Amino acid sequence: MGVDSGLPDFRGSEGFWRAYPALQHQGSSFEDMANPARFAEHPELAWGFYGHRLKLYRETVPHEGFAILRRWADRMVHGAFVFTSNVDGQFQKAGFLESRVYECHGSIHALQCLEACANDTWSAEEFRPLVNEKTSLLESPMPRCPRCGSLARPNILMFGDWAWVDVPYEKQRERLAAWTSSVSKLVVVELGAGKALPTVRRFSEKSARNRLIRIHPREASTNPSHGVGIEGGAAAMLRLLDARL
């Protein structure tokens, strides 16, 4: 979904290194960087990576596909609910209500203590990262926990992450469950959810009850008992479906 807004595709080492060539010279993969241990080992590099992403997501304009989804939702009696593994906040930026979004992997727009001194998060709004594009190192001051003064980290579920503060997302999950129980003939439009981390695909298949529309440029295969698969990019396929509707 984000790629069609111009955001980098981290699929495979090549896609990741195209976005962050400085990390290729160090032999760092996405899995290496998306790990809380990196903040303890090399905080300037870890925050260089996440600080760059935070700035990029803040500047990105959501593509037309988001508006199409909102128009569809507006026709429905109960509207729509977003279940996303994206951490970029683009659905909210496109006008979807905070109360109708479940971010199952967290959000880059929130911070937490690296030491998890409290089961709490806070907004990243005041953090304005300055990143050296050549070295991928953060050059501005790093954010700190307002409680204990320890280093802060993004409130994102990472690899090997046992200290992720998930309290806000449990509340989102509860709202999703309440909304789902209130609707009938639920249609799930799944966009760009791959097999490598199948969290979204599993949710779609469990919820759709043969009303799943799976859109993916490479992995659109779908069991007919779940619904249909459409091979292509998110924005382009949403435009085609919208024209048909």
N, C-alpha and C positions, 0 to 999 in steps of 0.2 A: 504493500500500500504506500509506504513512504518513498520507495524508489521512483514512483511516477511524479513525486513532488521535487525530485532532484536529489534526494538523500542517498548516501552511498549504500551499496549492497555488500554486506559482510559475508556473503556466502562463499566459503572456500578461502584459502589463504590469498589467492590472487586478487579477489575482490577487496579483501581487507587491506592488503598492501598497496593497492592502487589508491585507496583513500588515505593511507598513512605510510608513505614510503620510508619515513625515518625508522619505523618499527621493523621494516623488512631487513634493514642493515643489522639490526640487533637480533634478528631471528625470532621476534615476538609474534605470536598468533593472537587471534581474537580471544581464544580461550585463556591465553596467558594474561592478557590485559583485563579481561572480565572476571577477575578473581580478587577477593578482598585481601589476599596475601600480598598482592602487588602494592597496595597502599602502605603496608608496613615495610616492605622491602625497598621500594622506590616511589615515594609519594608524589614527587614532582612529575614523574613519567605517568603514573596512574591518573593523576589529576590533569595532566596534559591531554591524555586521551579523552577522558570524560568531560573535561572543560571545553574542549573543541566541539564535542558532540552537543553539549548543552547550548553553546553559542549558535551552532548550526541549526538546531531544532527551534531556537527562539526566532531565528531569521527566516525560516522556511514558511512559505505560503502553501496551505493545503490545496491539492489539485481539485479539479472539477468533480471527481468521483465522490468526494465527501458531500458536496452539495446535492448530488443525485440521491445518495442514501438518505439525506435529511428530507428531501422531497417525498421519497417513498414512505418514510416514517410518518410524515405529517398526514398521509392519507389513512393511516391505520388508527383504529379506535384507541389502542393502547400505546401508540407510538412505537419506539424501538429501544433496544438496550444494546450497548456496545460491550463485547467481551474481547479484549485485546491483549496480546503479549508484547505489543510495541510499548516502549517506555518514553516515546517522544512527545506525548501530549497533543498530537495533531487533531484527534477527534474533538477535544475540548476547544482547540483553537478554531476548528471549523464550525463551532456553534452547538455541538452536542452538550447537553446538560451534564455537569459533574455528577449529579445524582443518578445518571443513566449510563455510567461508564464503570466497568470493572477491569482494572489493570492488573492482570494476574502475575506479572513479573515486576510490578512496581513502577516508579516514575523517576525520571532523571531530574524533574523539577522539584523534588523533595530531597532532603538530606537526613542523615542519621549519624549517630556517633559510631566511629569505627570499633570502639570497645563495647558498644551497645550497653552503655552505663544505665540507660533507661529505655523502656519500651515505648519510645516516642520519636516523632519525626518533626521536621520544620521545613518551611519553604526555602527554596534555593534562590528566591528572587533577588536578594541583596548580593549574591555572589556573582561577580563579573569577571570571568576568567580571561587572562591574557596568556595566550599560548604561542610559543615559538614554532612556526610552521616547519622549520628545517629540522629541529631536534625533537619535536613533539613534547617538549617540557613546559610545564606551567611556570610562568615568570612572575605572576602576581601572587599575593599572599593566599595561602590555602585556607579553606573554611575550617572553623573549629567548633566543637561541641559547646553550646552555651552553658551546659550543666557542669562538665568536668574539665573542659579545655582541651580534651584529646582531639586528634584529627577527625574531621568529618569525612563521610563518603556518600556517594549517591545512594538513595533508598531504592536500589535495584537488586533483584535476586540474581546473584552471580553464580559461577561455577564453584563448587566446594564451599558454599556459603551457609554457615550455621548460625550467623548472627544477624540475618536480615530481619528487620522490624516490619512485620506484616499486618499490624493492627489496622491501619487504614483500609487495607485491601480485604480484610475479613468483613468489614462493614460494607464495602462495595459488593462483596460476594453475597452477603445476606440480602441486600437490596435486589440483586439480580434474581436470587431464588424466589423472593416474594413476587417480583414482577412476572417471572416465568410461570408461576403457579396461577397467576391471574388471567393469562391469555389462553386462547385456543387456536388450533391450526397454525402453530408457530412455524415461520419460514426462517431459515438460517442462511444468510449470504456470507460465505467464507472467502476471504481475500488474501492470497499469498501465504497461506499456512503450509509450511513444508513438513516433511516426514522426520527430519533430523531431530527436532524438538516438537513432538506431536501434541502438545498441550491443547492447542486450539482445535486441531483436527478431532481429538477425542471428545472435546466438549460439543463440537458441531454434530458429530455422529450420534452422540447420546441424546442431544436435544431436538434434532430435526425431525425424527420420525418420518422419514422418506420425503421431507421437504427441504433438503439441503441443496444449495447452489454453490458448488466449489469452483472458484476461479483461481487458476495458478498457471504461470507460464511454462512450467516443466512437470509439475506433479499434480495434475488435475484428476487422476484416476479416482473413481468413486464406485463403491458398491451400489448397484441399482436399488438395493433395499434402503439406502440412505438418501439417495437423490441423484443429481446429475453433476458431471464435471465439465468445465469449459476451459480449454487451454488458451491462455492469453494474459496480458497485463491487466491490472486492476482498473485503471482509468478507462482504457479502450473498451473493455468488456462491459463495464457499467454503462458507458455511453450507448453501446449497441443494445443492451437490455432495455435501457430507458427509452430508446427509439421505438422498440417493439411494444413496450407498455403504452 
